[in-house]
Amino acid sequence: MERPTRPRVFVTRQLPGDALARLAAQVSLRVWEEQLPPPREVLLAETREVEGLITLLTDRVDEPLLEGAPRLRAVSNVAVGYDNIDVAACTARRIPVGNTPGVLTETTADFAFALLMGLARRVAEADAYVRTGQWRTWEPGLLLGTDVHGATLGLVGLGAIGAAMARRARGFGMRVLYVNRRARPDLEAELGLTRVDKATLLAESDFVSLHVPLNVETRHWLGRADFAAMKPGALLVNTARGAVVDPAALAEALASGHLGGAALDVTEPEPLPLDSPLLKLPNVLLAPHIASASHATRGRMASMAVDNLLAALEGRKPPHCVNPELFT
Ligand code: GLV
């Protein structure tokens, strides 16, 4: 009997853990082995004949790619966000799209809180101060920061990661405000949060932390007028997507001193160019988009992405599917 041909799958990068070995046992696999993402023409060429595609947030899956990939039956993103994928175009072609929610919630909130603390208490500046030999004595006015306990935190978005951030903030005795499309009376009762409008959140928050997906409603959610409406000296934390913030308005707000500082795991663009004004400011704490980067979590994300892909290739609904209407 002839063995049925295995589905062909292209994966745009090596992934941590053993998920790809598991995938290789079931499909005909090609993996892009480089550190940098496959150039666009390579991605288009590699997807031409495949049934399945595993992508990262650096890989654009759009109409031209789908047009050139007539066999494609499954797209699986190794991320909770999927703004790199034209989901409507995938749905129109009846291609399920998977993502990796849940497994990265706590890890991402850990890092967002680490950035908040690091920015407030100037941890990176303090480290550089010691390393560069500037530490001469104990000084009463040295590297003074902002208290986290007792401060007001404004959460923009109260999904799973926003809620995990709220729990951490509660542990630090913070007052927590939030804006979200829908009210969360359950979390308000559990954690003592207050839902407010955008103007109130900006006016009253000592820290503003972003936890929304990037879409047409949230692109440049924080613009020039919004920064002006923030409390003077407030601190911004972004672990969502760089483009939720207007980068020119951010640079201006920091330069004017109205914004007290920013901790950014994500920027627009990524990576940040070396001539970015943000790199020159001591009150900006930067990270290379690593909020979900723990050994355990990145392994789970890879595993979940493989599960999503295999389900879709078998015609089943992926366990985490962003266009579940394909299966109703
Ligand atoms: C990372 O940014 C993700 O969306 O998982």
py3Dmol code that shows the C-alpha trace and the ligand (Angstrom):
import py3Dmol

protein = """\
ATOM      1  CA  MET A   1       0.000   0.000   0.000  1.00  0.00           C
ATOM      2  CA  GLU A   2       1.286   3.459  -0.837  1.00  0.00           C
ATOM      3  CA  ARG A   3       2.032   5.572   2.192  1.00  0.00           C
ATOM      4  CA  PRO A   4       0.014   8.757   2.229  1.00  0.00           C
ATOM      5  CA  THR A   5       2.274  11.735   1.604  1.00  0.00           C
ATOM      6  CA  ARG A   6       2.990  13.740   4.695  1.00  0.00           C
ATOM      7  CA  PRO A   7       1.891  17.358   4.763  1.00  0.00           C
ATOM      8  CA  ARG A   8       4.688  19.778   4.067  1.00  0.00           C
ATOM      9  CA  VAL A   9       5.375  22.384   6.723  1.00  0.00           C
ATOM     10  CA  PHE A  10       7.681  25.397   6.812  1.00  0.00           C
ATOM     11  CA  VAL A  11       8.779  26.846  10.159  1.00  0.00           C
ATOM     12  CA  THR A  12      10.335  30.300  10.032  1.00  0.00           C
ATOM     13  CA  ARG A  13      12.848  29.739  12.880  1.00  0.00           C
ATOM     14  CA  GLN A  14      14.261  27.117  15.211  1.00  0.00           C
ATOM     15  CA  LEU A  15      12.093  26.883  18.326  1.00  0.00           C
ATOM     16  CA  PRO A  16      13.114  26.063  21.908  1.00  0.00           C
ATOM     17  CA  GLY A  17      12.267  22.669  23.401  1.00  0.00           C
ATOM     18  CA  ASP A  18      11.305  19.464  21.620  1.00  0.00           C
ATOM     19  CA  ALA A  19       8.179  20.653  19.800  1.00  0.00           C
ATOM     20  CA  LEU A  20       9.796  20.645  16.374  1.00  0.00           C
ATOM     21  CA  ALA A  21      11.114  17.103  16.868  1.00  0.00           C
ATOM     22  CA  ARG A  22       7.532  16.056  17.608  1.00  0.00           C
ATOM     23  CA  LEU A  23       6.356  17.847  14.476  1.00  0.00           C
ATOM     24  CA  ALA A  24       9.096  16.296  12.351  1.00  0.00           C
ATOM     25  CA  ALA A  25       7.768  12.837  13.242  1.00  0.00           C
ATOM     26  CA  GLN A  26       4.464  13.656  11.550  1.00  0.00           C
ATOM     27  CA  VAL A  27       5.137  16.019   8.665  1.00  0.00           C
ATOM     28  CA  SER A  28       7.724  16.778   6.049  1.00  0.00           C
ATOM     29  CA  LEU A  29       9.481  19.660   7.732  1.00  0.00           C
ATOM     30  CA  ARG A  30      11.663  22.534   6.625  1.00  0.00           C
ATOM     31  CA  VAL A  31      12.997  24.922   9.237  1.00  0.00           C
ATOM     32  CA  TRP A  32      14.693  28.280   8.571  1.00  0.00           C
ATOM     33  CA  GLU A  33      17.866  27.941  10.639  1.00  0.00           C
ATOM     34  CA  GLU A  34      19.138  31.532  10.612  1.00  0.00           C
ATOM     35  CA  GLN A  35      18.969  34.009  13.479  1.00  0.00           C
ATOM     36  CA  LEU A  36      17.314  36.658  11.318  1.00  0.00           C
ATOM     37  CA  PRO A  37      13.847  36.028   9.855  1.00  0.00           C
ATOM     38  CA  PRO A  38      13.657  34.609   6.335  1.00  0.00           C
ATOM     39  CA  PRO A  39      13.749  37.465   3.809  1.00  0.00           C
ATOM     40  CA  ARG A  40      10.375  38.094   2.222  1.00  0.00           C
ATOM     41  CA  GLU A  41      11.286  36.382  -1.072  1.00  0.00           C
ATOM     42  CA  VAL A  42      12.479  33.288   0.821  1.00  0.00           C
ATOM     43  CA  LEU A  43       9.260  33.171   2.863  1.00  0.00           C
ATOM     44  CA  LEU A  44       7.196  33.431  -0.322  1.00  0.00           C
ATOM     45  CA  ALA A  45       9.248  30.731  -2.059  1.00  0.00           C
ATOM     46  CA  GLU A  46       9.165  28.380   0.954  1.00  0.00           C
ATOM     47  CA  THR A  47       5.393  28.653   1.370  1.00  0.00           C
ATOM     48  CA  ARG A  48       4.534  28.041  -2.298  1.00  0.00           C
ATOM     49  CA  GLU A  49       4.112  24.274  -1.906  1.00  0.00           C
ATOM     50  CA  VAL A  50       3.391  23.840   1.799  1.00  0.00           C
ATOM     51  CA  GLU A  51       0.225  22.815   3.615  1.00  0.00           C
ATOM     52  CA  GLY A  52       1.308  24.219   6.980  1.00  0.00           C
ATOM     53  CA  LEU A  53       3.202  27.291   8.145  1.00  0.00           C
ATOM     54  CA  ILE A  54       4.541  28.157  11.600  1.00  0.00           C
ATOM     55  CA  THR A  55       5.411  31.832  11.924  1.00  0.00           C
ATOM     56  CA  LEU A  56       6.790  34.313  14.424  1.00  0.00           C
ATOM     57  CA  LEU A  57       5.670  37.890  14.852  1.00  0.00           C
ATOM     58  CA  THR A  58       8.466  38.984  12.510  1.00  0.00           C
ATOM     59  CA  ASP A  59       6.885  37.159   9.545  1.00  0.00           C
ATOM     60  CA  ARG A  60       4.127  38.859   7.563  1.00  0.00           C
ATOM     61  CA  VAL A  61       1.342  36.568   6.391  1.00  0.00           C
ATOM     62  CA  ASP A  62      -0.744  38.624   3.990  1.00  0.00           C
ATOM     63  CA  GLU A  63      -2.793  38.373   0.823  1.00  0.00           C
ATOM     64  CA  PRO A  64       0.189  38.147  -1.595  1.00  0.00           C
ATOM     65  CA  LEU A  65       1.682  35.297   0.472  1.00  0.00           C
ATOM     66  CA  LEU A  66      -1.631  33.433   0.588  1.00  0.00           C
ATOM     67  CA  GLU A  67      -2.155  34.033  -3.134  1.00  0.00           C
ATOM     68  CA  GLY A  68       1.167  32.297  -3.799  1.00  0.00           C
ATOM     69  CA  ALA A  69       0.467  29.373  -1.412  1.00  0.00           C
ATOM     70  CA  PRO A  70      -2.562  27.560  -2.855  1.00  0.00           C
ATOM     71  CA  ARG A  71      -2.063  24.421  -0.736  1.00  0.00           C
ATOM     72  CA  LEU A  72      -1.856  26.218   2.610  1.00  0.00           C
ATOM     73  CA  ARG A  73      -4.327  24.787   5.161  1.00  0.00           C
ATOM     74  CA  ALA A  74      -2.897  25.919   8.487  1.00  0.00           C
ATOM     75  CA  VAL A  75      -1.069  28.951   9.871  1.00  0.00           C
ATOM     76  CA  SER A  76       0.224  28.840  13.428  1.00  0.00           C
ATOM     77  CA  ASN A  77       1.837  31.850  15.112  1.00  0.00           C
ATOM     78  CA  VAL A  78       4.246  31.326  17.999  1.00  0.00           C
ATOM     79  CA  ALA A  79       2.877  34.348  19.891  1.00  0.00           C
ATOM     80  CA  VAL A  80      -0.300  35.456  21.544  1.00  0.00           C
ATOM     81  CA  GLY A  81      -0.430  38.554  19.314  1.00  0.00           C
ATOM     82  CA  TYR A  82      -1.150  38.027  15.641  1.00  0.00           C
ATOM     83  CA  ASP A  83      -0.972  41.500  14.117  1.00  0.00           C
ATOM     84  CA  ASN A  84       1.588  40.098  11.638  1.00  0.00           C
ATOM     85  CA  ILE A  85      -1.172  37.993  10.098  1.00  0.00           C
ATOM     86  CA  ASP A  86      -4.033  39.153   7.893  1.00  0.00           C
ATOM     87  CA  VAL A  87      -6.589  36.979   9.664  1.00  0.00           C
ATOM     88  CA  ALA A  88      -9.483  38.127   7.459  1.00  0.00           C
ATOM     89  CA  ALA A  89      -7.548  37.052   4.360  1.00  0.00           C
ATOM     90  CA  CYS A  90      -6.833  33.645   5.966  1.00  0.00           C
ATOM     91  CA  THR A  91     -10.501  33.244   6.939  1.00  0.00           C
ATOM     92  CA  ALA A  92     -11.605  34.112   3.406  1.00  0.00           C
ATOM     93  CA  ARG A  93      -9.462  31.182   2.221  1.00  0.00           C
ATOM     94  CA  ARG A  94     -10.751  28.966   5.044  1.00  0.00           C
ATOM     95  CA  ILE A  95      -7.286  28.742   6.646  1.00  0.00           C
ATOM     96  CA  PRO A  96      -7.360  28.419  10.453  1.00  0.00           C
ATOM     97  CA  VAL A  97      -4.895  30.636  12.316  1.00  0.00           C
ATOM     98  CA  GLY A  98      -3.527  29.529  15.706  1.00  0.00           C
ATOM     99  CA  ASN A  99      -1.886  31.582  18.463  1.00  0.00           C
ATOM    100  CA  THR A 100      -0.468  30.881  21.949  1.00  0.00           C
ATOM    101  CA  PRO A 101      -2.530  32.565  24.682  1.00  0.00           C
ATOM    102  CA  GLY A 102      -2.546  31.543  28.349  1.00  0.00           C
ATOM    103  CA  VAL A 103       0.873  29.927  28.644  1.00  0.00           C
ATOM    104  CA  LEU A 104       2.684  33.259  28.520  1.00  0.00           C
ATOM    105  CA  THR A 105       0.341  35.305  30.724  1.00  0.00           C
ATOM    106  CA  GLU A 106       2.213  35.112  34.039  1.00  0.00           C
ATOM    107  CA  THR A 107       5.668  35.217  32.462  1.00  0.00           C
ATOM    108  CA  THR A 108       4.779  38.352  30.509  1.00  0.00           C
ATOM    109  CA  ALA A 109       3.243  40.035  33.564  1.00  0.00           C
ATOM    110  CA  ASP A 110       6.381  39.145  35.580  1.00  0.00           C
ATOM    111  CA  PHE A 111       8.472  41.004  33.032  1.00  0.00           C
ATOM    112  CA  ALA A 112       6.097  43.961  32.732  1.00  0.00           C
ATOM    113  CA  PHE A 113       6.283  44.351  36.501  1.00  0.00           C
ATOM    114  CA  ALA A 114      10.065  43.964  36.418  1.00  0.00           C
ATOM    115  CA  LEU A 115      10.215  46.808  33.875  1.00  0.00           C
ATOM    116  CA  LEU A 116       7.909  48.936  36.002  1.00  0.00           C
ATOM    117  CA  MET A 117      10.087  48.391  39.080  1.00  0.00           C
ATOM    118  CA  GLY A 118      13.316  48.764  37.125  1.00  0.00           C
ATOM    119  CA  LEU A 119      12.203  52.072  35.652  1.00  0.00           C
ATOM    120  CA  ALA A 120      10.776  53.424  38.909  1.00  0.00           C
ATOM    121  CA  ARG A 121      13.890  52.563  40.925  1.00  0.00           C
ATOM    122  CA  ARG A 122      16.435  53.185  38.131  1.00  0.00           C
ATOM    123  CA  VAL A 123      17.955  49.705  38.305  1.00  0.00           C
ATOM    124  CA  ALA A 124      19.756  49.823  34.946  1.00  0.00           C
ATOM    125  CA  GLU A 125      21.153  53.288  35.687  1.00  0.00           C
ATOM    126  CA  ALA A 126      22.351  52.088  39.094  1.00  0.00           C
ATOM    127  CA  ASP A 127      24.078  49.081  37.540  1.00  0.00           C
ATOM    128  CA  ALA A 128      25.846  51.286  34.974  1.00  0.00           C
ATOM    129  CA  TYR A 129      26.825  53.730  37.735  1.00  0.00           C
ATOM    130  CA  VAL A 130      28.615  51.000  39.693  1.00  0.00           C
ATOM    131  CA  ARG A 131      30.216  49.344  36.681  1.00  0.00           C
ATOM    132  CA  THR A 132      31.628  52.592  35.332  1.00  0.00           C
ATOM    133  CA  GLY A 133      33.381  53.447  38.584  1.00  0.00           C
ATOM    134  CA  GLN A 134      31.185  56.423  39.507  1.00  0.00           C
ATOM    135  CA  TRP A 135      30.281  55.090  42.977  1.00  0.00           C
ATOM    136  CA  ARG A 136      32.373  57.053  45.478  1.00  0.00           C
ATOM    137  CA  THR A 137      30.300  57.099  48.644  1.00  0.00           C
ATOM    138  CA  TRP A 138      26.800  56.732  50.103  1.00  0.00           C
ATOM    139  CA  GLU A 139      24.874  59.863  49.123  1.00  0.00           C
ATOM    140  CA  PRO A 140      21.468  60.975  50.367  1.00  0.00           C
ATOM    141  CA  GLY A 141      20.416  62.248  46.945  1.00  0.00           C
ATOM    142  CA  LEU A 142      21.907  59.509  44.754  1.00  0.00           C
ATOM    143  CA  LEU A 143      19.728  57.966  42.019  1.00  0.00           C
ATOM    144  CA  LEU A 144      16.441  58.896  43.633  1.00  0.00           C
ATOM    145  CA  GLY A 145      13.471  57.139  42.080  1.00  0.00           C
ATOM    146  CA  THR A 146       9.712  56.853  42.337  1.00  0.00           C
ATOM    147  CA  ASP A 147       7.854  54.763  44.906  1.00  0.00           C
ATOM    148  CA  VAL A 148       5.868  51.871  43.494  1.00  0.00           C
ATOM    149  CA  HIS A 149       3.917  51.082  46.655  1.00  0.00           C
ATOM    150  CA  GLY A 150       0.972  53.386  47.117  1.00  0.00           C
ATOM    151  CA  ALA A 151       1.182  54.717  43.538  1.00  0.00           C
ATOM    152  CA  THR A 152      -1.656  54.571  40.989  1.00  0.00           C
ATOM    153  CA  LEU A 153      -1.280  52.147  38.099  1.00  0.00           C
ATOM    154  CA  GLY A 154      -3.393  52.627  34.970  1.00  0.00           C
ATOM    155  CA  LEU A 155      -3.841  49.438  32.983  1.00  0.00           C
ATOM    156  CA  VAL A 156      -4.697  49.846  29.337  1.00  0.00           C
ATOM    157  CA  GLY A 157      -6.423  46.569  28.538  1.00  0.00           C
ATOM    158  CA  LEU A 158      -7.665  44.063  31.093  1.00  0.00           C
ATOM    159  CA  GLY A 159      -7.288  40.749  29.323  1.00  0.00           C
ATOM    160  CA  ALA A 160      -5.370  37.886  30.892  1.00  0.00           C
ATOM    161  CA  ILE A 161      -2.030  39.734  31.004  1.00  0.00           C
ATOM    162  CA  GLY A 162      -3.595  42.985  32.262  1.00  0.00           C
ATOM    163  CA  ALA A 163      -5.336  41.048  35.036  1.00  0.00           C
ATOM    164  CA  ALA A 164      -2.084  39.272  35.969  1.00  0.00           C
ATOM    165  CA  MET A 165      -0.428  42.685  36.159  1.00  0.00           C
ATOM    166  CA  ALA A 166      -3.247  43.928  38.412  1.00  0.00           C
ATOM    167  CA  ARG A 167      -2.625  41.017  40.822  1.00  0.00           C
ATOM    168  CA  ARG A 168       1.034  41.929  41.083  1.00  0.00           C
ATOM    169  CA  ALA A 169       0.162  45.603  41.604  1.00  0.00           C
ATOM    170  CA  ARG A 170      -2.219  44.686  44.402  1.00  0.00           C
ATOM    171  CA  GLY A 171       0.622  42.857  46.133  1.00  0.00           C
ATOM    172  CA  PHE A 172       2.585  46.102  46.059  1.00  0.00           C
ATOM    173  CA  GLY A 173      -0.260  48.117  47.539  1.00  0.00           C
ATOM    174  CA  MET A 174      -0.975  50.057  44.355  1.00  0.00           C
ATOM    175  CA  ARG A 175      -4.291  51.643  43.424  1.00  0.00           C
ATOM    176  CA  VAL A 176      -5.280  50.175  40.071  1.00  0.00           C
ATOM    177  CA  LEU A 177      -7.403  51.840  37.373  1.00  0.00           C
ATOM    178  CA  TYR A 178      -8.197  50.275  34.026  1.00  0.00           C
ATOM    179  CA  VAL A 179      -9.661  50.984  30.628  1.00  0.00           C
ATOM    180  CA  ASN A 180     -11.050  48.069  28.691  1.00  0.00           C
ATOM    181  CA  ARG A 181     -13.664  47.574  26.011  1.00  0.00           C
ATOM    182  CA  ARG A 182     -15.845  45.685  28.451  1.00  0.00           C
ATOM    183  CA  ALA A 183     -16.254  46.071  32.185  1.00  0.00           C
ATOM    184  CA  ARG A 184     -14.818  43.292  34.381  1.00  0.00           C
ATOM    185  CA  PRO A 185     -16.942  43.462  37.571  1.00  0.00           C
ATOM    186  CA  ASP A 186     -15.517  40.068  38.600  1.00  0.00           C
ATOM    187  CA  LEU A 187     -11.962  41.455  38.646  1.00  0.00           C
ATOM    188  CA  GLU A 188     -13.113  44.756  40.136  1.00  0.00           C
ATOM    189  CA  ALA A 189     -14.550  42.813  43.069  1.00  0.00           C
ATOM    190  CA  GLU A 190     -11.628  40.384  43.356  1.00  0.00           C
ATOM    191  CA  LEU A 191      -8.826  42.909  43.047  1.00  0.00           C
ATOM    192  CA  GLY A 192     -10.398  46.253  43.913  1.00  0.00           C
ATOM    193  CA  LEU A 193      -9.857  47.710  40.439  1.00  0.00           C
ATOM    194  CA  THR A 194     -11.718  50.745  39.123  1.00  0.00           C
ATOM    195  CA  ARG A 195     -12.836  51.083  35.507  1.00  0.00           C
ATOM    196  CA  VAL A 196     -12.366  54.636  34.236  1.00  0.00           C
ATOM    197  CA  ASP A 197     -12.375  56.464  30.903  1.00  0.00           C
ATOM    198  CA  LYS A 198      -9.165  57.165  29.022  1.00  0.00           C
ATOM    199  CA  ALA A 199      -8.948  60.802  30.174  1.00  0.00           C
ATOM    200  CA  THR A 200      -9.213  59.828  33.860  1.00  0.00           C
ATOM    201  CA  LEU A 201      -6.685  57.033  33.500  1.00  0.00           C
ATOM    202  CA  LEU A 202      -4.171  59.363  31.869  1.00  0.00           C
ATOM    203  CA  ALA A 203      -4.773  62.172  34.365  1.00  0.00           C
ATOM    204  CA  GLU A 204      -4.555  60.052  37.517  1.00  0.00           C
ATOM    205  CA  SER A 205      -1.986  57.314  36.834  1.00  0.00           C
ATOM    206  CA  ASP A 206       1.581  57.488  38.105  1.00  0.00           C
ATOM    207  CA  PHE A 207       2.318  54.443  35.923  1.00  0.00           C
ATOM    208  CA  VAL A 208       0.549  53.527  32.685  1.00  0.00           C
ATOM    209  CA  SER A 209       1.054  49.959  31.460  1.00  0.00           C
ATOM    210  CA  LEU A 210      -0.155  48.777  28.042  1.00  0.00           C
ATOM    211  CA  HIS A 211      -1.786  45.358  27.639  1.00  0.00           C
ATOM    212  CA  VAL A 212      -3.858  45.596  24.459  1.00  0.00           C
ATOM    213  CA  PRO A 213      -3.411  43.796  21.152  1.00  0.00           C
ATOM    214  CA  LEU A 214      -2.373  45.921  18.173  1.00  0.00           C
ATOM    215  CA  ASN A 215      -5.281  46.539  15.809  1.00  0.00           C
ATOM    216  CA  VAL A 216      -6.925  49.459  14.012  1.00  0.00           C
ATOM    217  CA  GLU A 217      -8.427  50.699  17.281  1.00  0.00           C
ATOM    218  CA  THR A 218      -5.225  50.583  19.318  1.00  0.00           C
ATOM    219  CA  ARG A 219      -2.636  51.773  16.758  1.00  0.00           C
ATOM    220  CA  HIS A 220      -1.062  54.958  18.178  1.00  0.00           C
ATOM    221  CA  TRP A 221      -3.542  54.838  21.082  1.00  0.00           C
ATOM    222  CA  LEU A 222      -1.091  57.084  22.910  1.00  0.00           C
ATOM    223  CA  GLY A 223      -0.475  60.135  20.733  1.00  0.00           C
ATOM    224  CA  ARG A 224       0.678  63.706  21.292  1.00  0.00           C
ATOM    225  CA  ALA A 225      -2.544  64.916  22.968  1.00  0.00           C
ATOM    226  CA  ASP A 226      -2.649  61.815  25.176  1.00  0.00           C
ATOM    227  CA  PHE A 227       0.876  62.297  26.466  1.00  0.00           C
ATOM    228  CA  ALA A 228      -0.010  65.923  27.231  1.00  0.00           C
ATOM    229  CA  ALA A 229      -3.035  64.661  29.214  1.00  0.00           C
ATOM    230  CA  MET A 230      -0.853  62.379  31.379  1.00  0.00           C
ATOM    231  CA  LYS A 231       0.132  63.298  34.883  1.00  0.00           C
ATOM    232  CA  PRO A 232       3.468  65.203  34.777  1.00  0.00           C
ATOM    233  CA  GLY A 233       6.315  62.817  35.554  1.00  0.00           C
ATOM    234  CA  ALA A 234       4.238  59.673  34.923  1.00  0.00           C
ATOM    235  CA  LEU A 235       6.057  56.525  33.792  1.00  0.00           C
ATOM    236  CA  LEU A 236       5.023  54.382  30.810  1.00  0.00           C
ATOM    237  CA  VAL A 237       5.497  50.613  30.509  1.00  0.00           C
ATOM    238  CA  ASN A 238       4.937  48.916  27.157  1.00  0.00           C
ATOM    239  CA  THR A 239       5.050  45.138  26.796  1.00  0.00           C
ATOM    240  CA  ALA A 240       2.210  45.045  24.234  1.00  0.00           C
ATOM    241  CA  ARG A 241       3.216  46.282  20.778  1.00  0.00           C
ATOM    242  CA  GLY A 242       5.391  49.263  19.905  1.00  0.00           C
ATOM    243  CA  ALA A 243       2.817  50.739  17.535  1.00  0.00           C
ATOM    244  CA  VAL A 244       0.243  51.179  20.337  1.00  0.00           C
ATOM    245  CA  VAL A 245       2.344  54.291  21.012  1.00  0.00           C
ATOM    246  CA  ASP A 246       3.067  57.033  18.466  1.00  0.00           C
ATOM    247  CA  PRO A 247       6.895  56.924  18.534  1.00  0.00           C
ATOM    248  CA  ALA A 248       7.377  60.593  17.586  1.00  0.00           C
ATOM    249  CA  ALA A 249       4.963  61.699  20.322  1.00  0.00           C
ATOM    250  CA  LEU A 250       6.747  59.442  22.822  1.00  0.00           C
ATOM    251  CA  ALA A 251      10.149  60.928  21.976  1.00  0.00           C
ATOM    252  CA  GLU A 252       8.727  64.455  22.349  1.00  0.00           C
ATOM    253  CA  ALA A 253       7.014  63.700  25.669  1.00  0.00           C
ATOM    254  CA  LEU A 254      10.267  62.269  27.038  1.00  0.00           C
ATOM    255  CA  ALA A 255      12.385  65.118  25.689  1.00  0.00           C
ATOM    256  CA  SER A 256      10.087  67.744  27.205  1.00  0.00           C
ATOM    257  CA  GLY A 257      10.242  65.972  30.570  1.00  0.00           C
ATOM    258  CA  HIS A 258       6.454  65.790  30.802  1.00  0.00           C
ATOM    259  CA  LEU A 259       6.713  62.002  30.677  1.00  0.00           C
ATOM    260  CA  GLY A 260       8.999  60.935  33.503  1.00  0.00           C
ATOM    261  CA  GLY A 261      10.294  57.831  31.742  1.00  0.00           C
ATOM    262  CA  ALA A 262       9.411  54.799  29.677  1.00  0.00           C
ATOM    263  CA  ALA A 263      10.188  51.093  29.956  1.00  0.00           C
ATOM    264  CA  LEU A 264       9.814  49.510  26.551  1.00  0.00           C
ATOM    265  CA  ASP A 265      10.017  45.845  25.676  1.00  0.00           C
ATOM    266  CA  VAL A 266       8.439  46.667  22.332  1.00  0.00           C
ATOM    267  CA  THR A 267       9.082  49.581  19.990  1.00  0.00           C
ATOM    268  CA  GLU A 268       8.126  50.876  16.606  1.00  0.00           C
ATOM    269  CA  PRO A 269      10.117  49.834  14.657  1.00  0.00           C
ATOM    270  CA  GLU A 270      11.784  46.676  15.961  1.00  0.00           C
ATOM    271  CA  PRO A 271      14.658  46.470  16.369  1.00  0.00           C
ATOM    272  CA  LEU A 272      15.115  50.071  17.429  1.00  0.00           C
ATOM    273  CA  PRO A 273      17.620  51.799  15.078  1.00  0.00           C
ATOM    274  CA  LEU A 274      20.887  52.717  16.762  1.00  0.00           C
ATOM    275  CA  ASP A 275      20.293  56.407  16.006  1.00  0.00           C
ATOM    276  CA  SER A 276      16.940  56.401  17.835  1.00  0.00           C
ATOM    277  CA  PRO A 277      16.714  59.316  20.298  1.00  0.00           C
ATOM    278  CA  LEU A 278      15.353  56.826  22.858  1.00  0.00           C
ATOM    279  CA  LEU A 279      18.798  55.229  23.183  1.00  0.00           C
ATOM    280  CA  LYS A 280      20.279  58.511  24.420  1.00  0.00           C
ATOM    281  CA  LEU A 281      17.829  59.030  27.289  1.00  0.00           C
ATOM    282  CA  PRO A 282      18.754  57.726  30.757  1.00  0.00           C
ATOM    283  CA  ASN A 283      15.090  57.560  31.786  1.00  0.00           C
ATOM    284  CA  VAL A 284      14.273  55.005  29.104  1.00  0.00           C
ATOM    285  CA  LEU A 285      14.668  51.333  29.974  1.00  0.00           C
ATOM    286  CA  LEU A 286      14.813  49.075  26.942  1.00  0.00           C
ATOM    287  CA  ALA A 287      14.487  45.357  26.257  1.00  0.00           C
ATOM    288  CA  PRO A 288      14.460  43.430  22.959  1.00  0.00           C
ATOM    289  CA  HIS A 289      10.874  42.105  23.045  1.00  0.00           C
ATOM    290  CA  ILE A 290      11.506  39.366  25.611  1.00  0.00           C
ATOM    291  CA  ALA A 291       8.562  39.593  28.016  1.00  0.00           C
ATOM    292  CA  SER A 292       7.529  35.972  27.428  1.00  0.00           C
ATOM    293  CA  ALA A 293      11.117  34.718  27.285  1.00  0.00           C
ATOM    294  CA  SER A 294      11.476  32.183  30.073  1.00  0.00           C
ATOM    295  CA  HIS A 295      12.776  28.688  29.277  1.00  0.00           C
ATOM    296  CA  ALA A 296       9.521  27.068  30.327  1.00  0.00           C
ATOM    297  CA  THR A 297       7.183  29.497  28.606  1.00  0.00           C
ATOM    298  CA  ARG A 298       8.959  29.640  25.251  1.00  0.00           C
ATOM    299  CA  GLY A 299       8.977  25.822  25.214  1.00  0.00           C
ATOM    300  CA  ARG A 300       5.236  25.756  25.947  1.00  0.00           C
ATOM    301  CA  MET A 301       4.542  28.337  23.253  1.00  0.00           C
ATOM    302  CA  ALA A 302       6.378  26.213  20.679  1.00  0.00           C
ATOM    303  CA  SER A 303       4.496  23.125  21.788  1.00  0.00           C
ATOM    304  CA  MET A 304       1.152  24.902  21.610  1.00  0.00           C
ATOM    305  CA  ALA A 305       1.950  26.232  18.139  1.00  0.00           C
ATOM    306  CA  VAL A 306       2.720  22.691  16.966  1.00  0.00           C
ATOM    307  CA  ASP A 307      -0.533  21.389  18.492  1.00  0.00           C
ATOM    308  CA  ASN A 308      -2.481  24.151  16.742  1.00  0.00           C
ATOM    309  CA  LEU A 309      -0.829  23.372  13.432  1.00  0.00           C
ATOM    310  CA  LEU A 310      -1.338  19.610  13.615  1.00  0.00           C
ATOM    311  CA  ALA A 311      -5.017  20.020  14.511  1.00  0.00           C
ATOM    312  CA  ALA A 312      -5.626  22.334  11.561  1.00  0.00           C
ATOM    313  CA  LEU A 313      -3.769  20.016   9.184  1.00  0.00           C
ATOM    314  CA  GLU A 314      -6.082  17.197  10.313  1.00  0.00           C
ATOM    315  CA  GLY A 315      -9.129  19.389   9.660  1.00  0.00           C
ATOM    316  CA  ARG A 316      -9.811  19.865  13.368  1.00  0.00           C
ATOM    317  CA  LYS A 317     -10.232  23.178  15.134  1.00  0.00           C
ATOM    318  CA  PRO A 318      -6.868  24.230  16.606  1.00  0.00           C
ATOM    319  CA  PRO A 319      -7.015  24.309  20.426  1.00  0.00           C
ATOM    320  CA  HIS A 320      -6.256  28.043  20.199  1.00  0.00           C
ATOM    321  CA  CYS A 321      -7.736  29.453  17.051  1.00  0.00           C
ATOM    322  CA  VAL A 322      -8.214  33.143  16.277  1.00  0.00           C
ATOM    323  CA  ASN A 323     -10.791  32.532  13.522  1.00  0.00           C
ATOM    324  CA  PRO A 324     -12.963  29.831  15.160  1.00  0.00           C
ATOM    325  CA  GLU A 325     -15.916  30.822  12.972  1.00  0.00           C
ATOM    326  CA  LEU A 326     -14.383  28.519  10.353  1.00  0.00           C
ATOM    327  CA  PHE A 327     -15.544  25.578  12.484  1.00  0.00           C
ATOM    328  CA  THR A 328     -19.130  26.609  13.257  1.00  0.00           C
TER     329      THR A 328
END
"""
ligand_1 = """\
5
GLV
C 4.701 38.353 21.914
O 4.831 39.527 21.777
C 3.462 37.670 21.748
O 2.519 38.248 21.175
O 3.368 36.509 22.156
"""
view = py3Dmol.view(width=600, height=400)
view.addModel(protein, "pdb")
view.setStyle({"model": 0}, {"cartoon": {"style": "trace"}})
view.addModel(ligand_1, "xyz")
view.setStyle({"model": 1}, {"stick": {}})
view.zoomTo()
view.show()
